[in-house]
Amino acid sequence: MGNDSKLNRFKCLQLALIHDLAECIVGDITPLDNIPEDKKHAMEDEAMLELTTYLGSEVGSLIYNLYKEYEAKETPEARFVKDLDRFDMLCTATYYELRDETPKKVARIFCCHRR
């Protein structure tokens, strides 16, 4: 993101920090877990509601709304952070592929992770 970017950097940072919070309750559900997408989203949504109730109404609402914005990819910032998350997934998969000498693992994960 360059200096001339129209993206709100603070919002990008907020989205990046909260987008995976639900994983502390439901775990990191990947396409290889064979959990239907709608069930995965329902589990994560329920986890976020549970987490944000502990934070009070103002902060909890802010965090929950940012999470929903990210999930819906409704803003340029949400789409940018989602792209970064995908890039991170590919970098991690590439690292494991090289470390474990398992060719085509990245392609297998990527084909399952297109959304």
Phi and psi restraints in degrees (range 20) as a CNS / XPLOR table:
assign (resid 1 and name C) (resid 2 and name N)
       (resid 2 and name CA) (resid 2 and name C) 1.0 -83.7 20.0 2
assign (resid 2 and name N) (resid 2 and name CA)
       (resid 2 and name C) (resid 3 and name N) 1.0 175.4 20.0 2
assign (resid 2 and name C) (resid 3 and name N)
       (resid 3 and name CA) (resid 3 and name C) 1.0 -65.3 20.0 2
assign (resid 3 and name N) (resid 3 and name CA)
       (resid 3 and name C) (resid 4 and name N) 1.0 -24.1 20.0 2
assign (resid 3 and name C) (resid 4 and name N)
       (resid 4 and name CA) (resid 4 and name C) 1.0 -90.0 20.0 2
assign (resid 4 and name N) (resid 4 and name CA)
       (resid 4 and name C) (resid 5 and name N) 1.0 5.4 20.0 2
assign (resid 4 and name C) (resid 5 and name N)
       (resid 5 and name CA) (resid 5 and name C) 1.0 -65.6 20.0 2
assign (resid 5 and name N) (resid 5 and name CA)
       (resid 5 and name C) (resid 6 and name N) 1.0 141.9 20.0 2
assign (resid 5 and name C) (resid 6 and name N)
       (resid 6 and name CA) (resid 6 and name C) 1.0 -88.8 20.0 2
assign (resid 6 and name N) (resid 6 and name CA)
       (resid 6 and name C) (resid 7 and name N) 1.0 -0.2 20.0 2
assign (resid 6 and name C) (resid 7 and name N)
       (resid 7 and name CA) (resid 7 and name C) 1.0 -73.4 20.0 2
assign (resid 7 and name N) (resid 7 and name CA)
       (resid 7 and name C) (resid 8 and name N) 1.0 143.8 20.0 2
assign (resid 7 and name C) (resid 8 and name N)
       (resid 8 and name CA) (resid 8 and name C) 1.0 -81.5 20.0 2
assign (resid 8 and name N) (resid 8 and name CA)
       (resid 8 and name C) (resid 9 and name N) 1.0 107.5 20.0 2
assign (resid 8 and name C) (resid 9 and name N)
       (resid 9 and name CA) (resid 9 and name C) 1.0 -62.5 20.0 2
assign (resid 9 and name N) (resid 9 and name CA)
       (resid 9 and name C) (resid 10 and name N) 1.0 -39.2 20.0 2
assign (resid 9 and name C) (resid 10 and name N)
       (resid 10 and name CA) (resid 10 and name C) 1.0 -63.2 20.0 2
assign (resid 10 and name N) (resid 10 and name CA)
       (resid 10 and name C) (resid 11 and name N) 1.0 -42.7 20.0 2
assign (resid 10 and name C) (resid 11 and name N)
       (resid 11 and name CA) (resid 11 and name C) 1.0 -65.1 20.0 2
assign (resid 11 and name N) (resid 11 and name CA)
       (resid 11 and name C) (resid 12 and name N) 1.0 -39.6 20.0 2
assign (resid 11 and name C) (resid 12 and name N)
       (resid 12 and name CA) (resid 12 and name C) 1.0 -59.3 20.0 2
assign (resid 12 and name N) (resid 12 and name CA)
       (resid 12 and name C) (resid 13 and name N) 1.0 -43.3 20.0 2
assign (resid 12 and name C) (resid 13 and name N)
       (resid 13 and name CA) (resid 13 and name C) 1.0 -63.4 20.0 2
assign (resid 13 and name N) (resid 13 and name CA)
       (resid 13 and name C) (resid 14 and name N) 1.0 -44.5 20.0 2
assign (resid 13 and name C) (resid 14 and name N)
       (resid 14 and name CA) (resid 14 and name C) 1.0 -58.8 20.0 2
assign (resid 14 and name N) (resid 14 and name CA)
       (resid 14 and name C) (resid 15 and name N) 1.0 -48.7 20.0 2
assign (resid 14 and name C) (resid 15 and name N)
       (resid 15 and name CA) (resid 15 and name C) 1.0 -61.3 20.0 2
assign (resid 15 and name N) (resid 15 and name CA)
       (resid 15 and name C) (resid 16 and name N) 1.0 -42.0 20.0 2
assign (resid 15 and name C) (resid 16 and name N)
       (resid 16 and name CA) (resid 16 and name C) 1.0 -64.3 20.0 2
assign (resid 16 and name N) (resid 16 and name CA)
       (resid 16 and name C) (resid 17 and name N) 1.0 -36.9 20.0 2
assign (resid 16 and name C) (resid 17 and name N)
       (resid 17 and name CA) (resid 17 and name C) 1.0 -73.1 20.0 2
assign (resid 17 and name N) (resid 17 and name CA)
       (resid 17 and name C) (resid 18 and name N) 1.0 -34.0 20.0 2
assign (resid 17 and name C) (resid 18 and name N)
       (resid 18 and name CA) (resid 18 and name C) 1.0 -100.5 20.0 2
assign (resid 18 and name N) (resid 18 and name CA)
       (resid 18 and name C) (resid 19 and name N) 1.0 -12.1 20.0 2
assign (resid 18 and name C) (resid 19 and name N)
       (resid 19 and name CA) (resid 19 and name C) 1.0 -63.3 20.0 2
assign (resid 19 and name N) (resid 19 and name CA)
       (resid 19 and name C) (resid 20 and name N) 1.0 -24.6 20.0 2
assign (resid 19 and name C) (resid 20 and name N)
       (resid 20 and name CA) (resid 20 and name C) 1.0 -110.4 20.0 2
assign (resid 20 and name N) (resid 20 and name CA)
       (resid 20 and name C) (resid 21 and name N) 1.0 14.7 20.0 2
assign (resid 20 and name C) (resid 21 and name N)
       (resid 21 and name CA) (resid 21 and name C) 1.0 -57.6 20.0 2
assign (resid 21 and name N) (resid 21 and name CA)
       (resid 21 and name C) (resid 22 and name N) 1.0 -36.5 20.0 2
assign (resid 21 and name C) (resid 22 and name N)
       (resid 22 and name CA) (resid 22 and name C) 1.0 -59.5 20.0 2
assign (resid 22 and name N) (resid 22 and name CA)
       (resid 22 and name C) (resid 23 and name N) 1.0 -24.6 20.0 2
assign (resid 22 and name C) (resid 23 and name N)
       (resid 23 and name CA) (resid 23 and name C) 1.0 -63.3 20.0 2
assign (resid 23 and name N) (resid 23 and name CA)
       (resid 23 and name C) (resid 24 and name N) 1.0 -21.3 20.0 2
assign (resid 23 and name C) (resid 24 and name N)
       (resid 24 and name CA) (resid 24 and name C) 1.0 -69.2 20.0 2
assign (resid 24 and name N) (resid 24 and name CA)
       (resid 24 and name C) (resid 25 and name N) 1.0 -16.3 20.0 2
assign (resid 24 and name C) (resid 25 and name N)
       (resid 25 and name CA) (resid 25 and name C) 1.0 -105.9 20.0 2
assign (resid 25 and name N) (resid 25 and name CA)
       (resid 25 and name C) (resid 26 and name N) 1.0 -49.0 20.0 2
assign (resid 25 and name C) (resid 26 and name N)
       (resid 26 and name CA) (resid 26 and name C) 1.0 -94.0 20.0 2
assign (resid 26 and name N) (resid 26 and name CA)
       (resid 26 and name C) (resid 27 and name N) 1.0 -10.5 20.0 2
assign (resid 26 and name C) (resid 27 and name N)
       (resid 27 and name CA) (resid 27 and name C) 1.0 84.7 20.0 2
assign (resid 27 and name N) (resid 27 and name CA)
       (resid 27 and name C) (resid 28 and name N) 1.0 174.4 20.0 2
assign (resid 27 and name C) (resid 28 and name N)
       (resid 28 and name CA) (resid 28 and name C) 1.0 -88.3 20.0 2
assign (resid 28 and name N) (resid 28 and name CA)
       (resid 28 and name C) (resid 29 and name N) 1.0 97.9 20.0 2
assign (resid 28 and name C) (resid 29 and name N)
       (resid 29 and name CA) (resid 29 and name C) 1.0 -85.0 20.0 2
assign (resid 29 and name N) (resid 29 and name CA)
       (resid 29 and name C) (resid 30 and name N) 1.0 120.8 20.0 2
assign (resid 29 and name C) (resid 30 and name N)
       (resid 30 and name CA) (resid 30 and name C) 1.0 -110.4 20.0 2
assign (resid 30 and name N) (resid 30 and name CA)
       (resid 30 and name C) (resid 31 and name N) 1.0 165.3 20.0 2
assign (resid 30 and name C) (resid 31 and name N)
       (resid 31 and name CA) (resid 31 and name C) 1.0 -57.8 20.0 2
assign (resid 31 and name N) (resid 31 and name CA)
       (resid 31 and name C) (resid 32 and name N) 1.0 -27.6 20.0 2
assign (resid 31 and name C) (resid 32 and name N)
       (resid 32 and name CA) (resid 32 and name C) 1.0 -72.1 20.0 2
assign (resid 32 and name N) (resid 32 and name CA)
       (resid 32 and name C) (resid 33 and name N) 1.0 -11.5 20.0 2
assign (resid 32 and name C) (resid 33 and name N)
       (resid 33 and name CA) (resid 33 and name C) 1.0 -79.0 20.0 2
assign (resid 33 and name N) (resid 33 and name CA)
       (resid 33 and name C) (resid 34 and name N) 1.0 -9.5 20.0 2
assign (resid 33 and name C) (resid 34 and name N)
       (resid 34 and name CA) (resid 34 and name C) 1.0 57.0 20.0 2
assign (resid 34 and name N) (resid 34 and name CA)
       (resid 34 and name C) (resid 35 and name N) 1.0 37.2 20.0 2
assign (resid 34 and name C) (resid 35 and name N)
       (resid 35 and name CA) (resid 35 and name C) 1.0 -98.4 20.0 2
assign (resid 35 and name N) (resid 35 and name CA)
       (resid 35 and name C) (resid 36 and name N) 1.0 126.9 20.0 2
assign (resid 35 and name C) (resid 36 and name N)
       (resid 36 and name CA) (resid 36 and name C) 1.0 -55.4 20.0 2
assign (resid 36 and name N) (resid 36 and name CA)
       (resid 36 and name C) (resid 37 and name N) 1.0 144.2 20.0 2
assign (resid 36 and name C) (resid 37 and name N)
       (resid 37 and name CA) (resid 37 and name C) 1.0 -55.6 20.0 2
assign (resid 37 and name N) (resid 37 and name CA)
       (resid 37 and name C) (resid 38 and name N) 1.0 -42.6 20.0 2
assign (resid 37 and name C) (resid 38 and name N)
       (resid 38 and name CA) (resid 38 and name C) 1.0 -66.1 20.0 2
assign (resid 38 and name N) (resid 38 and name CA)
       (resid 38 and name C) (resid 39 and name N) 1.0 -36.6 20.0 2
assign (resid 38 and name C) (resid 39 and name N)
       (resid 39 and name CA) (resid 39 and name C) 1.0 -68.8 20.0 2
assign (resid 39 and name N) (resid 39 and name CA)
       (resid 39 and name C) (resid 40 and name N) 1.0 -41.3 20.0 2
assign (resid 39 and name C) (resid 40 and name N)
       (resid 40 and name CA) (resid 40 and name C) 1.0 -58.2 20.0 2
assign (resid 40 and name N) (resid 40 and name CA)
       (resid 40 and name C) (resid 41 and name N) 1.0 -48.4 20.0 2
assign (resid 40 and name C) (resid 41 and name N)
       (resid 41 and name CA) (resid 41 and name C) 1.0 -64.3 20.0 2
assign (resid 41 and name N) (resid 41 and name CA)
       (resid 41 and name C) (resid 42 and name N) 1.0 -38.6 20.0 2
assign (resid 41 and name C) (resid 42 and name N)
       (resid 42 and name CA) (resid 42 and name C) 1.0 -64.3 20.0 2
assign (resid 42 and name N) (resid 42 and name CA)
       (resid 42 and name C) (resid 43 and name N) 1.0 -42.3 20.0 2
assign (resid 42 and name C) (resid 43 and name N)
       (resid 43 and name CA) (resid 43 and name C) 1.0 -63.4 20.0 2
assign (resid 43 and name N) (resid 43 and name CA)
       (resid 43 and name C) (resid 44 and name N) 1.0 -43.9 20.0 2
assign (resid 43 and name C) (resid 44 and name N)
       (resid 44 and name CA) (resid 44 and name C) 1.0 -68.1 20.0 2
assign (resid 44 and name N) (resid 44 and name CA)
       (resid 44 and name C) (resid 45 and name N) 1.0 -39.2 20.0 2
assign (resid 44 and name C) (resid 45 and name N)
       (resid 45 and name CA) (resid 45 and name C) 1.0 -62.9 20.0 2
assign (resid 45 and name N) (resid 45 and name CA)
       (resid 45 and name C) (resid 46 and name N) 1.0 -44.6 20.0 2
assign (resid 45 and name C) (resid 46 and name N)
       (resid 46 and name CA) (resid 46 and name C) 1.0 -61.4 20.0 2
assign (resid 46 and name N) (resid 46 and name CA)
       (resid 46 and name C) (resid 47 and name N) 1.0 -41.3 20.0 2
assign (resid 46 and name C) (resid 47 and name N)
       (resid 47 and name CA) (resid 47 and name C) 1.0 -64.1 20.0 2
assign (resid 47 and name N) (resid 47 and name CA)
       (resid 47 and name C) (resid 48 and name N) 1.0 -42.0 20.0 2
assign (resid 47 and name C) (resid 48 and name N)
       (resid 48 and name CA) (resid 48 and name C) 1.0 -65.7 20.0 2
assign (resid 48 and name N) (resid 48 and name CA)
       (resid 48 and name C) (resid 49 and name N) 1.0 -39.4 20.0 2
assign (resid 48 and name C) (resid 49 and name N)
       (resid 49 and name CA) (resid 49 and name C) 1.0 -61.6 20.0 2
assign (resid 49 and name N) (resid 49 and name CA)
       (resid 49 and name C) (resid 50 and name N) 1.0 -42.7 20.0 2
assign (resid 49 and name C) (resid 50 and name N)
       (resid 50 and name CA) (resid 50 and name C) 1.0 -62.6 20.0 2
assign (resid 50 and name N) (resid 50 and name CA)
       (resid 50 and name C) (resid 51 and name N) 1.0 -47.9 20.0 2
assign (resid 50 and name C) (resid 51 and name N)
       (resid 51 and name CA) (resid 51 and name C) 1.0 -62.1 20.0 2
assign (resid 51 and name N) (resid 51 and name CA)
       (resid 51 and name C) (resid 52 and name N) 1.0 -44.5 20.0 2
assign (resid 51 and name C) (resid 52 and name N)
       (resid 52 and name CA) (resid 52 and name C) 1.0 -74.3 20.0 2
assign (resid 52 and name N) (resid 52 and name CA)
       (resid 52 and name C) (resid 53 and name N) 1.0 -18.4 20.0 2
assign (resid 52 and name C) (resid 53 and name N)
       (resid 53 and name CA) (resid 53 and name C) 1.0 -67.2 20.0 2
assign (resid 53 and name N) (resid 53 and name CA)
       (resid 53 and name C) (resid 54 and name N) 1.0 -25.0 20.0 2
assign (resid 53 and name C) (resid 54 and name N)
       (resid 54 and name CA) (resid 54 and name C) 1.0 -78.0 20.0 2
assign (resid 54 and name N) (resid 54 and name CA)
       (resid 54 and name C) (resid 55 and name N) 1.0 -10.0 20.0 2
assign (resid 54 and name C) (resid 55 and name N)
       (resid 55 and name CA) (resid 55 and name C) 1.0 -100.2 20.0 2
assign (resid 55 and name N) (resid 55 and name CA)
       (resid 55 and name C) (resid 56 and name N) 1.0 1.9 20.0 2
assign (resid 55 and name C) (resid 56 and name N)
       (resid 56 and name CA) (resid 56 and name C) 1.0 85.5 20.0 2
assign (resid 56 and name N) (resid 56 and name CA)
       (resid 56 and name C) (resid 57 and name N) 1.0 161.8 20.0 2
assign (resid 56 and name C) (resid 57 and name N)
       (resid 57 and name CA) (resid 57 and name C) 1.0 -67.1 20.0 2
assign (resid 57 and name N) (resid 57 and name CA)
       (resid 57 and name C) (resid 58 and name N) 1.0 -41.4 20.0 2
assign (resid 57 and name C) (resid 58 and name N)
       (resid 58 and name CA) (resid 58 and name C) 1.0 -68.8 20.0 2
assign (resid 58 and name N) (resid 58 and name CA)
       (resid 58 and name C) (resid 59 and name N) 1.0 -54.7 20.0 2
assign (resid 58 and name C) (resid 59 and name N)
       (resid 59 and name CA) (resid 59 and name C) 1.0 -68.4 20.0 2
assign (resid 59 and name N) (resid 59 and name CA)
       (resid 59 and name C) (resid 60 and name N) 1.0 -42.2 20.0 2
assign (resid 59 and name C) (resid 60 and name N)
       (resid 60 and name CA) (resid 60 and name C) 1.0 -59.1 20.0 2
assign (resid 60 and name N) (resid 60 and name CA)
       (resid 60 and name C) (resid 61 and name N) 1.0 -44.2 20.0 2
assign (resid 60 and name C) (resid 61 and name N)
       (resid 61 and name CA) (resid 61 and name C) 1.0 -64.1 20.0 2
assign (resid 61 and name N) (resid 61 and name CA)
       (resid 61 and name C) (resid 62 and name N) 1.0 -42.3 20.0 2
assign (resid 61 and name C) (resid 62 and name N)
       (resid 62 and name CA) (resid 62 and name C) 1.0 -58.6 20.0 2
assign (resid 62 and name N) (resid 62 and name CA)
       (resid 62 and name C) (resid 63 and name N) 1.0 -49.3 20.0 2
assign (resid 62 and name C) (resid 63 and name N)
       (resid 63 and name CA) (resid 63 and name C) 1.0 -66.6 20.0 2
assign (resid 63 and name N) (resid 63 and name CA)
       (resid 63 and name C) (resid 64 and name N) 1.0 -43.0 20.0 2
assign (resid 63 and name C) (resid 64 and name N)
       (resid 64 and name CA) (resid 64 and name C) 1.0 -63.6 20.0 2
assign (resid 64 and name N) (resid 64 and name CA)
       (resid 64 and name C) (resid 65 and name N) 1.0 -42.2 20.0 2
assign (resid 64 and name C) (resid 65 and name N)
       (resid 65 and name CA) (resid 65 and name C) 1.0 -65.9 20.0 2
assign (resid 65 and name N) (resid 65 and name CA)
       (resid 65 and name C) (resid 66 and name N) 1.0 -37.5 20.0 2
assign (resid 65 and name C) (resid 66 and name N)
       (resid 66 and name CA) (resid 66 and name C) 1.0 -64.2 20.0 2
assign (resid 66 and name N) (resid 66 and name CA)
       (resid 66 and name C) (resid 67 and name N) 1.0 -41.1 20.0 2
assign (resid 66 and name C) (resid 67 and name N)
       (resid 67 and name CA) (resid 67 and name C) 1.0 -60.3 20.0 2
assign (resid 67 and name N) (resid 67 and name CA)
       (resid 67 and name C) (resid 68 and name N) 1.0 -46.1 20.0 2
assign (resid 67 and name C) (resid 68 and name N)
       (resid 68 and name CA) (resid 68 and name C) 1.0 -65.4 20.0 2
assign (resid 68 and name N) (resid 68 and name CA)
       (resid 68 and name C) (resid 69 and name N) 1.0 -37.8 20.0 2
assign (resid 68 and name C) (resid 69 and name N)
       (resid 69 and name CA) (resid 69 and name C) 1.0 -61.2 20.0 2
assign (resid 69 and name N) (resid 69 and name CA)
       (resid 69 and name C) (resid 70 and name N) 1.0 -43.8 20.0 2
assign (resid 69 and name C) (resid 70 and name N)
       (resid 70 and name CA) (resid 70 and name C) 1.0 -63.8 20.0 2
assign (resid 70 and name N) (resid 70 and name CA)
       (resid 70 and name C) (resid 71 and name N) 1.0 -48.6 20.0 2
assign (resid 70 and name C) (resid 71 and name N)
       (resid 71 and name CA) (resid 71 and name C) 1.0 -61.1 20.0 2
assign (resid 71 and name N) (resid 71 and name CA)
       (resid 71 and name C) (resid 72 and name N) 1.0 -38.0 20.0 2
assign (resid 71 and name C) (resid 72 and name N)
       (resid 72 and name CA) (resid 72 and name C) 1.0 -81.5 20.0 2
assign (resid 72 and name N) (resid 72 and name CA)
       (resid 72 and name C) (resid 73 and name N) 1.0 -11.3 20.0 2
assign (resid 72 and name C) (resid 73 and name N)
       (resid 73 and name CA) (resid 73 and name C) 1.0 51.3 20.0 2
assign (resid 73 and name N) (resid 73 and name CA)
       (resid 73 and name C) (resid 74 and name N) 1.0 44.2 20.0 2
assign (resid 73 and name C) (resid 74 and name N)
       (resid 74 and name CA) (resid 74 and name C) 1.0 -88.6 20.0 2
assign (resid 74 and name N) (resid 74 and name CA)
       (resid 74 and name C) (resid 75 and name N) 1.0 -6.9 20.0 2
assign (resid 74 and name C) (resid 75 and name N)
       (resid 75 and name CA) (resid 75 and name C) 1.0 -129.2 20.0 2
assign (resid 75 and name N) (resid 75 and name CA)
       (resid 75 and name C) (resid 76 and name N) 1.0 159.5 20.0 2
assign (resid 75 and name C) (resid 76 and name N)
       (resid 76 and name CA) (resid 76 and name C) 1.0 -57.2 20.0 2
assign (resid 76 and name N) (resid 76 and name CA)
       (resid 76 and name C) (resid 77 and name N) 1.0 -36.9 20.0 2
assign (resid 76 and name C) (resid 77 and name N)
       (resid 77 and name CA) (resid 77 and name C) 1.0 -64.4 20.0 2
assign (resid 77 and name N) (resid 77 and name CA)
       (resid 77 and name C) (resid 78 and name N) 1.0 -42.4 20.0 2
assign (resid 77 and name C) (resid 78 and name N)
       (resid 78 and name CA) (resid 78 and name C) 1.0 -64.8 20.0 2
assign (resid 78 and name N) (resid 78 and name CA)
       (resid 78 and name C) (resid 79 and name N) 1.0 -41.4 20.0 2
assign (resid 78 and name C) (resid 79 and name N)
       (resid 79 and name CA) (resid 79 and name C) 1.0 -66.6 20.0 2
assign (resid 79 and name N) (resid 79 and name CA)
       (resid 79 and name C) (resid 80 and name N) 1.0 -38.5 20.0 2
assign (resid 79 and name C) (resid 80 and name N)
       (resid 80 and name CA) (resid 80 and name C) 1.0 -63.0 20.0 2
assign (resid 80 and name N) (resid 80 and name CA)
       (resid 80 and name C) (resid 81 and name N) 1.0 -47.2 20.0 2
assign (resid 80 and name C) (resid 81 and name N)
       (resid 81 and name CA) (resid 81 and name C) 1.0 -66.6 20.0 2
assign (resid 81 and name N) (resid 81 and name CA)
       (resid 81 and name C) (resid 82 and name N) 1.0 -36.9 20.0 2
assign (resid 81 and name C) (resid 82 and name N)
       (resid 82 and name CA) (resid 82 and name C) 1.0 -61.5 20.0 2
assign (resid 82 and name N) (resid 82 and name CA)
       (resid 82 and name C) (resid 83 and name N) 1.0 -42.2 20.0 2
assign (resid 82 and name C) (resid 83 and name N)
       (resid 83 and name CA) (resid 83 and name C) 1.0 -63.1 20.0 2
assign (resid 83 and name N) (resid 83 and name CA)
       (resid 83 and name C) (resid 84 and name N) 1.0 -40.6 20.0 2
assign (resid 83 and name C) (resid 84 and name N)
       (resid 84 and name CA) (resid 84 and name C) 1.0 -63.0 20.0 2
assign (resid 84 and name N) (resid 84 and name CA)
       (resid 84 and name C) (resid 85 and name N) 1.0 -38.0 20.0 2
assign (resid 84 and name C) (resid 85 and name N)
       (resid 85 and name CA) (resid 85 and name C) 1.0 -64.0 20.0 2
assign (resid 85 and name N) (resid 85 and name CA)
       (resid 85 and name C) (resid 86 and name N) 1.0 -41.5 20.0 2
assign (resid 85 and name C) (resid 86 and name N)
       (resid 86 and name CA) (resid 86 and name C) 1.0 -64.5 20.0 2
assign (resid 86 and name N) (resid 86 and name CA)
       (resid 86 and name C) (resid 87 and name N) 1.0 -41.4 20.0 2
assign (resid 86 and name C) (resid 87 and name N)
       (resid 87 and name CA) (resid 87 and name C) 1.0 -62.1 20.0 2
assign (resid 87 and name N) (resid 87 and name CA)
       (resid 87 and name C) (resid 88 and name N) 1.0 -41.9 20.0 2
assign (resid 87 and name C) (resid 88 and name N)
       (resid 88 and name CA) (resid 88 and name C) 1.0 -60.7 20.0 2
assign (resid 88 and name N) (resid 88 and name CA)
       (resid 88 and name C) (resid 89 and name N) 1.0 -41.8 20.0 2
assign (resid 88 and name C) (resid 89 and name N)
       (resid 89 and name CA) (resid 89 and name C) 1.0 -61.8 20.0 2
assign (resid 89 and name N) (resid 89 and name CA)
       (resid 89 and name C) (resid 90 and name N) 1.0 -42.3 20.0 2
assign (resid 89 and name C) (resid 90 and name N)
       (resid 90 and name CA) (resid 90 and name C) 1.0 -67.4 20.0 2
assign (resid 90 and name N) (resid 90 and name CA)
       (resid 90 and name C) (resid 91 and name N) 1.0 -39.2 20.0 2
assign (resid 90 and name C) (resid 91 and name N)
       (resid 91 and name CA) (resid 91 and name C) 1.0 -63.8 20.0 2
assign (resid 91 and name N) (resid 91 and name CA)
       (resid 91 and name C) (resid 92 and name N) 1.0 -43.0 20.0 2
assign (resid 91 and name C) (resid 92 and name N)
       (resid 92 and name CA) (resid 92 and name C) 1.0 -63.9 20.0 2
assign (resid 92 and name N) (resid 92 and name CA)
       (resid 92 and name C) (resid 93 and name N) 1.0 -45.3 20.0 2
assign (resid 92 and name C) (resid 93 and name N)
       (resid 93 and name CA) (resid 93 and name C) 1.0 -62.9 20.0 2
assign (resid 93 and name N) (resid 93 and name CA)
       (resid 93 and name C) (resid 94 and name N) 1.0 -40.0 20.0 2
assign (resid 93 and name C) (resid 94 and name N)
       (resid 94 and name CA) (resid 94 and name C) 1.0 -63.7 20.0 2
assign (resid 94 and name N) (resid 94 and name CA)
       (resid 94 and name C) (resid 95 and name N) 1.0 -42.2 20.0 2
assign (resid 94 and name C) (resid 95 and name N)
       (resid 95 and name CA) (resid 95 and name C) 1.0 -57.8 20.0 2
assign (resid 95 and name N) (resid 95 and name CA)
       (resid 95 and name C) (resid 96 and name N) 1.0 -48.7 20.0 2
assign (resid 95 and name C) (resid 96 and name N)
       (resid 96 and name CA) (resid 96 and name C) 1.0 -64.4 20.0 2
assign (resid 96 and name N) (resid 96 and name CA)
       (resid 96 and name C) (resid 97 and name N) 1.0 -38.7 20.0 2
assign (resid 96 and name C) (resid 97 and name N)
       (resid 97 and name CA) (resid 97 and name C) 1.0 -61.3 20.0 2
assign (resid 97 and name N) (resid 97 and name CA)
       (resid 97 and name C) (resid 98 and name N) 1.0 -44.5 20.0 2
assign (resid 97 and name C) (resid 98 and name N)
       (resid 98 and name CA) (resid 98 and name C) 1.0 -70.3 20.0 2
assign (resid 98 and name N) (resid 98 and name CA)
       (resid 98 and name C) (resid 99 and name N) 1.0 -41.5 20.0 2
assign (resid 98 and name C) (resid 99 and name N)
       (resid 99 and name CA) (resid 99 and name C) 1.0 -65.1 20.0 2
assign (resid 99 and name N) (resid 99 and name CA)
       (resid 99 and name C) (resid 100 and name N) 1.0 -44.3 20.0 2
assign (resid 99 and name C) (resid 100 and name N)
       (resid 100 and name CA) (resid 100 and name C) 1.0 -93.6 20.0 2
assign (resid 100 and name N) (resid 100 and name CA)
       (resid 100 and name C) (resid 101 and name N) 1.0 -0.8 20.0 2
assign (resid 100 and name C) (resid 101 and name N)
       (resid 101 and name CA) (resid 101 and name C) 1.0 52.3 20.0 2
assign (resid 101 and name N) (resid 101 and name CA)
       (resid 101 and name C) (resid 102 and name N) 1.0 52.0 20.0 2
assign (resid 101 and name C) (resid 102 and name N)
       (resid 102 and name CA) (resid 102 and name C) 1.0 -117.3 20.0 2
assign (resid 102 and name N) (resid 102 and name CA)
       (resid 102 and name C) (resid 103 and name N) 1.0 86.6 20.0 2
assign (resid 102 and name C) (resid 103 and name N)
       (resid 103 and name CA) (resid 103 and name C) 1.0 -60.2 20.0 2
assign (resid 103 and name N) (resid 103 and name CA)
       (resid 103 and name C) (resid 104 and name N) 1.0 147.7 20.0 2
assign (resid 103 and name C) (resid 104 and name N)
       (resid 104 and name CA) (resid 104 and name C) 1.0 72.9 20.0 2
assign (resid 104 and name N) (resid 104 and name CA)
       (resid 104 and name C) (resid 105 and name N) 1.0 5.8 20.0 2
assign (resid 104 and name C) (resid 105 and name N)
       (resid 105 and name CA) (resid 105 and name C) 1.0 -64.0 20.0 2
assign (resid 105 and name N) (resid 105 and name CA)
       (resid 105 and name C) (resid 106 and name N) 1.0 -39.6 20.0 2
assign (resid 105 and name C) (resid 106 and name N)
       (resid 106 and name CA) (resid 106 and name C) 1.0 -60.9 20.0 2
assign (resid 106 and name N) (resid 106 and name CA)
       (resid 106 and name C) (resid 107 and name N) 1.0 -46.7 20.0 2
assign (resid 106 and name C) (resid 107 and name N)
       (resid 107 and name CA) (resid 107 and name C) 1.0 -60.4 20.0 2
assign (resid 107 and name N) (resid 107 and name CA)
       (resid 107 and name C) (resid 108 and name N) 1.0 -40.0 20.0 2
assign (resid 107 and name C) (resid 108 and name N)
       (resid 108 and name CA) (resid 108 and name C) 1.0 -64.8 20.0 2
assign (resid 108 and name N) (resid 108 and name CA)
       (resid 108 and name C) (resid 109 and name N) 1.0 -44.2 20.0 2
assign (resid 108 and name C) (resid 109 and name N)
       (resid 109 and name CA) (resid 109 and name C) 1.0 -69.2 20.0 2
assign (resid 109 and name N) (resid 109 and name CA)
       (resid 109 and name C) (resid 110 and name N) 1.0 -43.2 20.0 2
assign (resid 109 and name C) (resid 110 and name N)
       (resid 110 and name CA) (resid 110 and name C) 1.0 -63.5 20.0 2
assign (resid 110 and name N) (resid 110 and name CA)
       (resid 110 and name C) (resid 111 and name N) 1.0 -40.3 20.0 2
assign (resid 110 and name C) (resid 111 and name N)
       (resid 111 and name CA) (resid 111 and name C) 1.0 -65.2 20.0 2
assign (resid 111 and name N) (resid 111 and name CA)
       (resid 111 and name C) (resid 112 and name N) 1.0 -26.4 20.0 2
assign (resid 111 and name C) (resid 112 and name N)
       (resid 112 and name CA) (resid 112 and name C) 1.0 -88.3 20.0 2
assign (resid 112 and name N) (resid 112 and name CA)
       (resid 112 and name C) (resid 113 and name N) 1.0 -10.8 20.0 2
assign (resid 112 and name C) (resid 113 and name N)
       (resid 113 and name CA) (resid 113 and name C) 1.0 -110.5 20.0 2
assign (resid 113 and name N) (resid 113 and name CA)
       (resid 113 and name C) (resid 114 and name N) 1.0 9.8 20.0 2
assign (resid 113 and name C) (resid 114 and name N)
       (resid 114 and name CA) (resid 114 and name C) 1.0 -75.8 20.0 2
assign (resid 114 and name N) (resid 114 and name CA)
       (resid 114 and name C) (resid 115 and name N) 1.0 110.9 20.0 2
